[in-house]
Amino acid sequence: QVQLVESGGGLVQAGGSLRLSCAASGRTFSNYAVGWFRQAPGKERECVTAMSVSGASTYYTDSVKGRFTISRDNAKNTVYLQMNSLKPEDTAVYYCAARGNPYLSSSYYYRVQAYDYWGQGTQVTVSS
């Protein structure tokens, strides 16, 4: 079992930056692929970015490419999401997720069902 706790959300003006953190506890986190998802009111949960254990497979949804960066520090059991040039449409609850497998594929990294563990979410609000 892996427990995930997100932090770092908040209110920011458009064009600003935030860094989200996801602290993991439980089993060896370094064996798990990870992802960040977000869900805006009335919308489905969508994958923002995901990363395999090695980092060799890293994916971003088109709307955040060049603005968001996922990283992980396995020694600290923490995953980060650096968000720059934020836009009002980035407003959502952001969730950290972990997959009980080191690998990711372009065919499923974006699927909610591909992940086994989820955090409680952190709110990100971008004002215009």
Disulfide bonds with the S-S distance in Angstrom:
Cys22-Cys96 2.15
